[in-house]
Each structure stands twice: as C-alpha cells, then as structure tokens.
C-alpha cells in the first residue's frame, strides 16, 4: 500500500479522519446518548449536548467539533508515531509479506493496529472525559474508566476497522495514488509526435 513517508502520512490522515468521526458518533450517540437525554430531558442527543453546554473535555464543556479536532490531533500523532510503524514491525516478525496472501498480511496489520491504538486512545479518552468537576482526581477511578472504555471500544474498533473503515481507506488511497493509465488518444498523440520528430 503506502510506499514512502508521504504516502504513509496521507494513509494515516484518511484513516484517522474517518475513524475519529466514527468514534465520536459511537461515544456520544451510542454509548452516552441515552444518559445525556435522561440528564437534560432533551428530545435528542444533540439537543442534550447543547443543553449541557457541550461535551466535558478536561473538565471544560466544548462543542462537538472541538472534540473531533482534539481527538484527531491525539489519534493522528499516535497513528504516525506508534500505531502504523509498530504494527507493521510486529506483523513482519510473524509473516513474510512475499510468502503470504496480501489480504492475510493486511488483516494482520489491521488487527495489530487496533490492539495497539484502542488501549492507547482509550487511556487518553479516560483522561479527557474524566469527571474533573464532580470529584477530586483518583487514579483508581481513572483506571476503571480506562478499562470501561477499552471494553466498549475494542469490539467496535475491531469490527469497524476490519469490515468498514480500512476497506474504505484502501479504496480511497488507491483512487488517489493509482498510476494513471494512458488513454488511446494519449498513445496516438505520442505516436504522432514521435513520427513527426523523425
């Protein structure tokens, strides 16, 4: 897939843009949506978030777009520094890319990346969404929140990355970096130019 550093950065960018939006939706709507609506008696999740003044990040309410940007910054940095390089290195220790089917090799990379990124991003999220205003900071509460987030996020991460996000990212990446095929008119023009030059 990506052949150089620039392509790896673009691949990571596309992956993180899609993934962060999926996870913010999953976290706010699927996991916490009913709780938000119950707390505020709002008719919808977005109305509940607006009634709360936003999503509490580091103890300060921020709008949803800010949550997306903050999570994007953390996820993109982690993906470039740890997720992608470490997962490829770990998979190459087990499988030789030339002696295994590419689908199996890519699937192993996806699973390894999920295994690295999900606990790391869940730990960052445990810090971000810790109830700072409600109580004094407690390390056991942080660890319990982290474990809860890993339990919520790992199945979603595994299936969404394997079945939806990575196939979409690979399709988009191939569309962007596919070598352009020469059309018949380009070939005729080249032949005309070369015969005119002779």
C-alpha positions, 0 to 999 in steps of 0.5 A, spaced: 500 500 500 503 506 502 510 506 499 514 512 502 513 517 508 508 521 504 504 516 502 504 513 509 502 520 512 496 521 507 494 513 509 494 515 516 490 522 515 484 518 511 484 513 516 484 517 522 479 522 519 474 517 518 475 513 524 475 519 529 468 521 526 466 514 527 468 514 534 465 520 536 458 518 533 459 511 537 461 515 544 456 520 544 450 517 540 451 510 542 454 509 548 452 516 552 446 518 548 441 515 552 444 518 559 445 525 556 437 525 554 435 522 561 440 528 564 437 534 560 430 531 558 432 533 551 428 530 545 435 528 542 442 527 543 444 533 540 439 537 543 442 534 550 449 536 548 447 543 547 443 543 553 449 541 557 453 546 554 457 541 550 461 535 551 466 535 558 473 535 555 478 536 561 473 538 565 471 544 560 464 543 556 466 544 548 462 543 542 462 537 538 467 539 533 472 541 538 472 534 540 473 531 533 479 536 532 482 534 539 481 527 538 484 527 531 490 531 533 491 525 539 489 519 534 493 522 528 500 523 532 499 516 535 497 513 528 504 516 525 508 515 531 506 508 534 500 505 531 502 504 523 510 503 524 509 498 530 504 494 527 507 493 521 514 491 525 510 486 529 506 483 523 513 482 519 516 478 525 510 473 524 509 473 516 513 474 510 509 479 506 512 475 499 510 468 502 503 470 504 496 472 501 496 480 501 489 480 504 492 475 510 498 480 511 493 486 511 488 483 516 494 482 520 496 489 520 489 491 521 488 487 527 495 489 530 493 496 529 487 496 533 490 492 539 495 497 539 491 504 538 484 502 542 488 501 549 492 507 547 486 512 545 482 509 550 487 511 556 487 518 553 479 518 552 479 516 560 483 522 561 479 527 557 472 525 559 474 524 566 469 527 571 474 533 573 468 537 576 464 532 580 470 529 584 477 530 586 482 526 581 483 518 583 487 514 579 483 508 581 477 511 578 481 513 572 483 506 571 476 503 571 474 508 566 480 506 562 478 499 562 470 501 561 472 504 555 477 499 552 471 494 553 466 498 549 471 500 544 475 494 542 469 490 539 467 496 535 474 498 533 475 491 531 469 490 527 469 497 524 476 497 522 476 490 519 469 490 515 468 498 514 473 503 515 480 500 512 476 497 506 474 504 505 481 507 506 484 502 501 479 504 496 480 511 497 488 511 497 488 507 491 483 512 487 488 517 489 495 514 488 493 509 482 498 510 476 494 513 471 493 509 465 494 512 458 488 513 454 488 511 446 488 518 444 494 519 449 498 513 445 496 516 438 498 523 440 505 520 442 505 516 436 504 522 432 509 526 435 514 521 435 513 520 427 513 527 426 520 528 430 523 523 425 
